[in-house]
Amino acid sequence: MTPSPELSRRGFLKRTTLAAAGAAAVPTLVPRGALAAAHQPGANDRVVIGFVGTGGRARQLMDHVPEGGRIVAISDCFPQRMTETLKQKGTDWKTYPDYHKMFDAERLDAVVVATPDHARVLPCIHACQAGLDVYAEKPLTLTIAEGRVLVGAARKYKRVFQVGSQQRTMEMNRFACEFVRNGGLGKLHTILGVNYPGPNVYTGLPEQPIPEGLDWDRWCAQTPLRPYNPQLQFGWMGWRAYSGGQMTNWGAHGLDQVQWALGVSESGPVEIWPETEGPNGQVRMRYANGVLLRLELEKGPMGGAIFIGDRGKIEINRNKFTTNPPDLIKDPPEPATAEIWEGPGWIARPHIQNWLDCIKTRERPNADVEIGHRSISVCHLANIAREVGRKLQWDPEHETFIGDDEANCFLDRPKRKGYELPDPV
């Protein structure tokens, strides 16, 4: 059962209320979809969950898993991280340096994947092949091409796949985006967004001893096997080989709200160009309806954008919005709809609850994999425009640059042997 891409307010509030109440080389993986189908949790069963990745964000998510989920195992290629996690959480979850072994040994229903960006897609695909439903942190992908393969895998194996864009479950954000989409600003013409910085290009770091127990080969995953340096392991977000920088980190939230408010959650812009030069240059995009997106704010709503139309403007940010004129909206949501996100440990809890609910119903969750792929693709497009330094024409239906072979080379990257993705489906 697949609901409409844009939920009604009543249906969304129902989901939100329920969520608040619920307060080395990689071997080929053999699909186990039939086994998983036989083990699909019933309405009263707790969803049995494993974690891939046990860093800081993963530990936050562990605290946010509602009562409807039960964590039984964790996996990390750095065993020291798992030991620290068990001590911090005061638990005895099973530990696995190799997530394949966790998938094989544990009777899981679902998995949370919270690895660094460059190592995220492959375990997500393997989880789908193993018949597991998936919650993947954002940014969902390192490249646009691997995102399309991931969506294909989720659909082929009929998985419930939620992306960690938790603003898709926040009523304040849903209301504000729907207000824009339904013409509340009159004719929308301009969107102002933050000029999120891009990543640095790796130019070399001195080699240091690999920490005891760390499987550095597995950590590097699809990327080149570079000499170990802690700046790579713990500062990976600053390097292009492993991440798109803040453009994909915070941009995954802010540009997701742009997509949502425009009603193009499963599409994208048609034109992208750099307005100023350099890896952190301002970028502009145009959508098929003529709306211009200007990524130029040095300070602004990191989790959203400013939407400007004939009747006024609205600034959408995480779990809040403001308008000019102040009385532009006559029937705003009750403040209580925002308060459920303000308690300790609640940042992602309703969003994970939505995922758990959909695992039972087999509906698509609020931030389905296609939505997550399309939103992060906009971030990748911005970084590519900065890279090539010229105007690009984008075909969102076929996900390719029109008449630009050089730009199309940036849609994917060579992957190290043993970490290739399966053929697109």
RODO-2510 file (C-alpha; in nm, 4 decimals, decimal comma):
residues 425
     n   res          X          Y          Z
     1     m     0,0000     0,0000     0,0000
     2     t     0,1555     0,3291    -0,1121
     3     p     0,0075     0,6605     0,0063
     4     s     0,0043     0,9826    -0,1907
     5     p     0,3491     1,1511    -0,2035
     6     e     0,2047     1,4504    -0,0198
     7     l     0,0148     1,3509     0,2964
     8     s    -0,3007     1,5263     0,4028
     9     r    -0,2685     1,7336     0,7188
    10     r    -0,5010     1,5026     0,9111
    11     g    -0,3085     1,1920     0,8037
    12     f     0,0225     1,3556     0,8847
    13     l    -0,0934     1,4667     1,2278
    14     k    -0,2156     1,1152     1,2989
    15     r     0,1270     0,9757     1,2173
    16     t     0,3010     1,2442     1,4207
    17     t     0,0750     1,1829     1,7219
    18     l     0,1369     0,8094     1,7063
    19     a     0,5081     0,8751     1,6803
    20     a     0,5040     1,0942     1,9897
    21     a     0,3231     0,8240     2,1811
    22     g     0,5754     0,5629     2,0657
    23     a     0,8126     0,7787     2,2380
    24     a     3,8367    -0,6090     0,3401
    25     a     3,6787    -0,7185     0,0077
    26     v     3,3073    -0,7490     0,0246
    27     p     3,1667    -1,0905    -0,0684
    28     t     2,8610    -1,1270    -0,2856
    29     l     2,5506    -1,1431    -0,0707
    30     v     2,2822    -1,3962    -0,1555
    31     p     1,9310    -1,2446    -0,1360
    32     r     1,7206    -1,3798     0,1478
    33     g     1,3913    -1,2084     0,0648
    34     a     1,1821    -1,5220     0,1151
    35     l     1,3202    -1,5723     0,4649
    36     a     1,2600    -1,2089     0,5534
    37     a     0,9023    -1,2222     0,4275
    38     a     0,8359    -1,5149     0,6575
    39     h     0,9762    -1,3161     0,9492
    40     q     0,7907    -0,9903     0,8872
    41     p     0,6950    -0,8566     1,2319
    42     g     0,3293    -0,8605     1,3265
    43     a     0,1305    -0,5654     1,4529
    44     n     0,2221    -0,6341     1,8167
    45     d     0,5816    -0,7462     1,7634
    46     r     0,8817    -0,5270     1,8341
    47     v     1,0995    -0,4696     1,5280
    48     v     1,4395    -0,6364     1,5785
    49     i     1,7138    -0,3948     1,4719
    50     g     2,0853    -0,4080     1,3996
    51     f     2,3144    -0,1064     1,3576
    52     v     2,5888    -0,0643     1,0965
    53     g     2,8187     0,2077     1,2278
    54     t     2,8579     0,3067     1,5934
    55     g     2,9948     0,6603     1,5790
    56     g     2,8479     0,9700     1,7403
    57     r     2,5380     0,9998     1,5223
    58     a     2,4689     0,6271     1,5440
    59     r     2,4778     0,6480     1,9239
    60     q     2,2267     0,9324     1,9160
    61     l     1,9953     0,7261     1,6989
    62     m     2,0267     0,4321     1,9379
    63     d     1,8864     0,6552     2,2110
    64     h     1,6006     0,7640     1,9831
    65     v     1,4700     0,4168     1,8937
    66     p     1,1131     0,3987     2,0334
    67     e     0,9708     0,1100     2,2327
    68     g     0,8457    -0,0509     1,9139
    69     g     1,2038    -0,1292     1,8148
    70     r     1,4578    -0,3546     1,9872
    71     i     1,8305    -0,3283     1,9152
    72     v     2,0084    -0,6640     1,9420
    73     a     2,3373    -0,6217     1,7540
    74     i     2,5834    -0,3632     1,6246
    75     s     2,8565    -0,3702     1,3612
    76     d     3,1612    -0,1516     1,3067
    77     c     3,4944    -0,2064     1,1319
    78     f     3,6567    -0,0339     1,4327
    79     p     3,5893    -0,2712     1,7269
    80     q     3,7027    -0,0104     1,9786
    81     r     3,3983     0,1961     1,8830
    82     m     3,1687    -0,0963     1,9574
    83     t     3,3304    -0,1545     2,2973
    84     e     3,2851     0,2127     2,3833
    85     t     2,9233     0,1992     2,2666
    86     l     2,8369    -0,1012     2,4834
    87     k     2,9943     0,0675     2,7845
    88     q     2,8168     0,3976     2,7181
    89     k     2,4768     0,2324     2,6676
    90     g     2,5197    -0,0218     2,9477
    91     t     2,4099    -0,3089     2,7273
    92     d     2,5301    -0,6448     2,5975
    93     w     2,4337    -0,6247     2,2298
    94     k     2,6160    -0,8674     2,0024
    95     t     2,9072    -0,7087     1,8147
    96     y     3,0313    -0,7797     1,4620
    97     p     3,3311    -0,6197     1,2849
    98     d     3,1744    -0,7423     0,9562
    99     y     2,8122    -0,6463     0,8988
   100     h     2,7617    -0,9412     0,6615
   101     k     2,8147    -1,1756     0,9546
   102     m     2,5618    -0,9796     1,1601
   103     f     2,3048    -1,0129     0,8803
   104     d     2,3691    -1,3892     0,8636
   105     a     2,3850    -1,4633     1,2368
   106     e     2,1060    -1,2454     1,3755
   107     r     1,7360    -1,2760     1,3037
   108     l     1,6914    -0,9102     1,2211
   109     d     1,3894    -0,7329     1,0790
   110     a     1,5655    -0,4076     1,0007
   111     v     1,8941    -0,2222     1,0102
   112     v     2,0056     0,1348     1,0772
   113     v     2,3017     0,2384     0,8612
   114     a     2,4959     0,5310     1,0089
   115     t     2,8388     0,4969     0,8499
   116     p     3,0365     0,7836     0,6921
   117     d     2,8867     0,8997     0,3620
   118     h     3,1265     0,7136     0,1333
   119     a     3,0533     0,3774     0,2990
   120     r     2,6747     0,4069     0,3282
   121     v     2,5178     0,2857     0,0055
   122     l     2,6760    -0,0597    -0,0197
   123     p     2,5612    -0,1894     0,3226
   124     c     2,2173    -0,0426     0,2491
   125     i     2,1986    -0,2443    -0,0731
   126     h     2,3245    -0,5572     0,1021
   127     a     2,0598    -0,5076     0,3701
   128     c     1,7901    -0,4857     0,1016
   129     q     1,9241    -0,8044    -0,0566
   130     a     1,9113    -0,9710     0,2844
   131     g     1,5428    -0,8827     0,3155
   132     l     1,5922    -0,6140     0,5814
   133     d     1,4108    -0,2829     0,6015
   134     v     1,6497     0,0131     0,6223
   135     y     1,6876     0,3445     0,8028
   136     a     1,9858     0,5266     0,6475
   137     e     2,1353     0,8466     0,7770
   138     k     2,1681     1,1448     0,5495
   139     p     2,3445     1,2409     0,3281
   140     l     2,2176     0,9262     0,1587
   141     t     2,4829     0,8980    -0,1124
   142     l     2,8254     1,0060    -0,2303
   143     t     2,7178     1,0322    -0,5964
   144     i     2,3965     1,0660    -0,7943
   145     a     2,4498     0,7415    -0,9853
   146     e     2,4816     0,5260    -0,6746
   147     g     2,1600     0,6764    -0,5428
   148     r     1,9663     0,5476    -0,8420
   149     v     2,1113     0,1988    -0,7895
   150     l     2,0082     0,2149    -0,4239
   151     v     1,6511     0,3147    -0,5076
   152     g     1,6367     0,0273    -0,7531
   153     a     1,7503    -0,2201    -0,4891
   154     a     1,4943    -0,0968    -0,2360
   155     r     1,2168    -0,1349    -0,4928
   156     k     1,3354    -0,4723    -0,6253
   157     y     1,3443    -0,6272    -0,2798
   158     k     1,0313    -0,4408    -0,1620
   159     r     1,1969    -0,2810     0,1392
   160     v     1,0658    -0,0057     0,3646
   161     f     1,3486     0,2462     0,3392
   162     q     1,3524     0,5628     0,5493
   163     v     1,6187     0,8343     0,5072
   164     g     1,7188     1,0321     0,8169
   165     s     1,5682     1,3601     0,6921
   166     q     1,3647     1,3970     1,0094
   167     q     1,2134     1,7309     0,9087
   168     r     0,9844     1,5284     0,6811
   169     t     0,8108     1,4098     0,9994
   170     m     0,7925     1,7520     1,1674
   171     e     0,4438     1,9016     1,1433
   172     m     0,5750     2,2592     1,1442
   173     n     0,7841     2,1826     0,8353
   174     r     0,5067     1,9890     0,6652
   175     f     0,2600     2,2725     0,7199
   176     a     0,5011     2,5407     0,5965
   177     c     0,6036     2,3484     0,2855
   178     e     0,2421     2,2722     0,2037
   179     f     0,1560     2,6415     0,2495
   180     v     0,4132     2,7341    -0,0156
   181     r     0,3154     2,4490    -0,2460
   182     n    -0,0533     2,5411    -0,2323
   183     g     0,0045     2,9041    -0,3321
   184     g     0,0082     3,0700     0,0087
   185     l     0,2744     3,3142    -0,1136
   186     g     0,0904     3,3856    -0,4354
   187     k     0,3199     3,3371    -0,7318
   188     l     0,6505     3,2033    -0,5963
   189     h     0,9501     3,3432    -0,7825
   190     t     1,2647     3,3244    -0,5652
   191     i     1,4145     3,1017    -0,2970
   192     l     1,7148     3,2113    -0,0922
   193     g     1,9275     2,9366     0,0600
   194     v     2,2489     2,9084     0,2568
   195     n     2,5711     2,8912     0,0565
   196     y     2,6788     2,5617     0,2124
   197     p     3,0560     2,5051     0,1817
   198     g     3,1853     2,2172    -0,0258
   199     p     3,4601     1,9680     0,0657
   200     n     3,8359     1,9998     0,0293
   201     v     4,0393     1,8096    -0,2278
   202     y     4,2794     1,5588    -0,0705
   203     t     4,6419     1,6636    -0,1258
   204     g     4,8100     1,4154     0,1063
   205     l     4,8612     1,3642     0,4793
   206     p     5,1484     1,1996     0,6667
   207     e     5,1002     0,8290     0,7274
   208     q     5,0421     0,7232     1,0869
   209     p     5,0001     0,3801     1,2483
   210     i     4,6574     0,2236     1,2002
   211     p     4,4791     0,1946     1,5380
   212     e     4,4655    -0,1577     1,6757
   213     g     4,1717    -0,3532     1,5422
   214     l     4,0654    -0,0997     1,2776
   215     d     3,9969    -0,2609     0,9392
   216     w     4,1261     0,0343     0,7379
   217     d     4,0566    -0,1363     0,4069
   218     r     3,6893    -0,1768     0,4953
   219     w     3,6704     0,1782     0,6331
   220     c     3,8017     0,3209     0,3037
   221     a     3,5391     0,1143     0,1193
   222     q     3,4907     0,2423    -0,2377
   223     t     3,7513     0,5203    -0,2014
   224     p     4,1267     0,4893    -0,2722
   225     l     4,3211     0,3013    -0,0038
   226     r     4,5217     0,5970     0,1252
   227     p     4,7790     0,5880     0,4083
   228     y     4,6062     0,6065     0,7438
   229     n     4,5741     0,9431     0,9129
   230     p     4,3265     1,0253     1,1928
   231     q     4,2177     1,3361     1,0029
   232     l     4,0705     1,1044     0,7423
   233     q     3,9034     0,8696     0,9891
   234     f     3,7514     1,1395     1,2094
   235     g     3,7458     1,4417     0,9777
   236     w     3,6182     1,2622     0,6680
   237     m     3,3379     1,5119     0,6081
   238     g     3,5911     1,7740     0,5019
   239     w     3,7313     1,5694     0,2113
   240     r     3,5730     1,5261    -0,1315
   241     a     3,6650     1,1578    -0,1540
   242     y     3,4392     1,0799     0,1420
   243     s     3,1724     1,3498     0,1465
   244     g     3,0202     1,6517    -0,0235
   245     g     3,1068     1,8737     0,2737
   246     q     2,8446     2,0913     0,4361
   247     m     2,6710     2,1168     0,0988
   248     t     2,5573     1,7567     0,1436
   249     n     2,5545     1,7537     0,5257
   250     w     2,3262     2,0484     0,6041
   251     g     2,2196     2,0884     0,2434
   252     a     2,0520     1,7489     0,2713
   253     h     1,8069     1,9170     0,5093
   254     g     1,7781     2,2644     0,3589
   255     l     1,7457     2,1625    -0,0057
   256     d     1,5103     1,8812     0,0922
   257     q     1,2726     2,1507     0,2187
   258     v     1,3061     2,3327    -0,1132
   259     q     1,2117     2,0173    -0,3018
   260     w     0,9189     1,9531    -0,0678
   261     a     0,7831     2,3081    -0,0795
   262     l     0,8021     2,3123    -0,4589
   263     g     0,6194     1,9785    -0,4867
   264     v     0,9079     1,8148    -0,6732
   265     s     1,0170     1,5607    -0,4125
   266     e     1,0768     1,3051    -0,6888
   267     s     1,2307     1,5399    -0,9448
   268     g     1,4728     1,8336    -0,9389
   269     p     1,5917     2,1552    -1,1061
   270     v     1,6532     2,1854    -1,4794
   271     e     1,9380     2,4382    -1,4798
   272     i     2,2352     2,4907    -1,2468
   273     w     2,5228     2,7366    -1,2609
   274     p     2,7931     2,8874    -1,0371
   275     e     2,7351     3,2538    -0,9655
   276     t     3,0812     3,3041    -0,8176
   277     e     3,3994     3,1028    -0,8642
   278     g     3,5652     2,8473    -0,6412
   279     p     3,4788     2,5320    -0,4448
   280     n     3,2612     2,7387    -0,2093
   281     g     3,1147     2,9657    -0,4745
   282     q     2,7513     3,0716    -0,4778
   283     v     2,5262     2,8538    -0,6908
   284     r     2,1955     2,9222    -0,8599
   285     m     1,9360     2,6795    -0,9932
   286     r     1,6170     2,7137    -1,1900
   287     y     1,3222     2,4771    -1,1745
   288     a     1,0913     2,3942    -1,4644
   289     n     0,8218     2,6273    -1,3240
   290     g     1,0644     2,9207    -1,3449
   291     v     1,1398     2,9521    -0,9707
   292     l     1,4974     3,0618    -0,9047
   293     l     1,6955     2,9093    -0,6175
   294     r     1,9869     3,1268    -0,5019
   295     l     2,2354     2,9625    -0,2651
   296     e     2,4021     3,2789    -0,1426
   297     l     2,3222     3,3402     0,2259
   298     e     2,6231     3,3427     0,4572
   299     k     2,3884     3,3154     0,7541
   300     g     2,0369     3,1834     0,7350
   301     p     1,8095     2,8832     0,7879
   302     m     2,0530     2,5893     0,7732
   303     g     1,7620     2,3444     0,7744
   304     g     1,5496     2,5249     0,5200
   305     a     1,5315     2,8370     0,3047
   306     i     1,3522     3,1692     0,2516
   307     f     1,0680     3,1526    -0,0017
   308     i     0,9579     3,4779    -0,1683
   309     g     0,6361     3,5308    -0,3584
   310     d     0,3952     3,8039    -0,4612
   311     r     0,2124     3,8003    -0,1249
   312     g     0,5172     3,7931     0,1038
   313     k     0,7812     3,5521     0,2224
   314     i     0,8262     3,2644     0,4617
   315     e     1,1447     3,1417     0,6242
   316     i     1,1345     2,7673     0,6870
   317     n     1,3844     2,6166     0,9281
   318     r     1,3964     2,3054     1,1439
   319     n     1,0692     2,2645     1,3324
   320     k     0,9723     2,6304     1,2871
   321     f     0,8835     2,9006     1,0386
   322     t     0,8276     3,2771     1,0317
   323     t     0,6449     3,4935     0,7798
   324     n     0,6561     3,8490     0,6531
   325     p     0,3988     3,9957     0,6924
   326     p     0,3571     3,8249     1,0320
   327     d    -0,0148     3,7590     0,9781
   328     l     0,0313     3,5918     0,6393
   329     i    -0,0816     3,2570     0,7822
   330     k    -0,4214     3,2587     0,9523
   331     d    -0,4338     2,9028     1,0906
   332     p    -0,0824     2,7941     1,1992
   333     p    -0,0309     2,4598     1,3756
   334     e    -0,0667     2,4468     1,7519
   335     p     0,2640     2,5038     1,9374
   336     a     0,2311     2,1517     2,0804
   337     t     0,3102     2,0108     1,7370
   338     a     0,6615     2,1510     1,7714
   339     e     0,7122     2,0643     2,1355
   340     i     0,7282     1,6877     2,0775
   341     w     1,0702     1,7436     1,9162
   342     e     1,2153     1,9496     2,1999
   343     g     1,2726     1,6924     2,4772
   344     p     1,6054     1,5127     2,5296
   345     g     1,6531     1,2266     2,2895
   346     w     1,3582     1,3220     2,0686
   347     i     1,5392     1,4683     1,7706
   348     a     1,4750     1,1609     1,5547
   349     r     1,2344     0,9529     1,7642
   350     p     0,9075     1,0364     1,5810
   351     h     1,0852     0,9891     1,2465
   352     i     1,2090     0,6447     1,3492
   353     q     0,8611     0,5685     1,4807
   354     n     0,7206     0,6489     1,1371
   355     w     0,9680     0,3972     0,9911
   356     l     0,8679     0,1309     1,2449
   357     d     0,4997     0,1912     1,1740
   358     c     0,5582     0,1536     0,8007
   359     i     0,7515    -0,1687     0,8538
   360     k     0,4276    -0,3093     0,9955
   361     t     0,1954    -0,1623     0,7286
   362     r     0,4431    -0,1831     0,4329
   363     e     0,3569     0,1744     0,3381
   364     r     0,6300     0,4083     0,2197
   365     p     0,7674     0,6247     0,5021
   366     n     0,7763     1,0039     0,5170
   367     a     1,1331     1,0266     0,3795
   368     d     1,1262     0,7376     0,1349
   369     v     1,4504     0,6407    -0,0415
   370     e     1,3436     0,8103    -0,3677
   371     i     1,2850     1,1365    -0,1810
   372     g     1,6207     1,1108    -0,0046
   373     h     1,7973     1,0340    -0,3315
   374     r     1,6389     1,3283    -0,5119
   375     s     1,7090     1,5771    -0,2325
   376     i     2,0756     1,4859    -0,1979
   377     s     2,1069     1,4896    -0,5772
   378     v     2,0354     1,8634    -0,5692
   379     c     2,3310     1,9031    -0,3318
   380     h     2,5521     1,6979    -0,5632
   381     l     2,4417     1,9131    -0,8568
   382     a     2,5568     2,2259    -0,6729
   383     n     2,9001     2,0785    -0,6069
   384     i     2,9318     1,9603    -0,9690
   385     a     2,8452     2,3075    -1,1006
   386     r     3,1181     2,4504    -0,8792
   387     e     3,3584     2,1895    -1,0132
   388     v     3,3015     2,2486    -1,3851
   389     g     3,2463     2,6233    -1,3452
   390     r     2,9727     2,6754    -1,6034
   391     k     2,5987     2,6573    -1,6606
   392     l     2,4571     2,3060    -1,6826
   393     q     2,1281     2,1786    -1,8205
   394     w     1,9862     1,8935    -1,6107
   395     d     1,7298     1,6346    -1,7158
   396     p     1,5700     1,5249    -1,3855
   397     e     1,3725     1,2448    -1,5499
   398     h     1,6786     1,0654    -1,6891
   399     e     1,9195     1,2091    -1,4284
   400     t     2,1781     1,3248    -1,6780
   401     f     2,3326     1,6511    -1,7981
   402     i     2,2155     1,7473    -2,1448
   403     g     2,4951     1,7667    -2,4007
   404     d     2,7796     1,7793    -2,1485
   405     d     2,9972     1,4677    -2,1333
   406     e     3,2433     1,6252    -1,8901
   407     a     2,9741     1,7080    -1,6370
   408     n     2,8249     1,3602    -1,6725
   409     c     3,1583     1,2140    -1,5642
   410     f     3,0885     1,3587    -1,2175
   411     l     2,7682     1,1583    -1,1744
   412     d     2,9655     0,8543    -1,0590
   413     r     3,3155     0,7651    -0,9426
   414     p     3,5441     0,4660    -0,9891
   415     k     3,5072     0,2208    -0,7028
   416     r     3,7816     0,0091    -0,5571
   417     k     3,7754    -0,3615    -0,6426
   418     g     3,5573    -0,5510    -0,3973
   419     y     3,3385    -0,2485    -0,3257
   420     e     3,1554    -0,2171    -0,6540
   421     l     2,7790    -0,1787    -0,6512
   422     p     2,5576    -0,4399    -0,8178
   423     d     2,4264    -0,3618    -1,1626
   424     p     2,1364    -0,1124    -1,1654
   425     v     1,7933    -0,2706    -1,1461
***
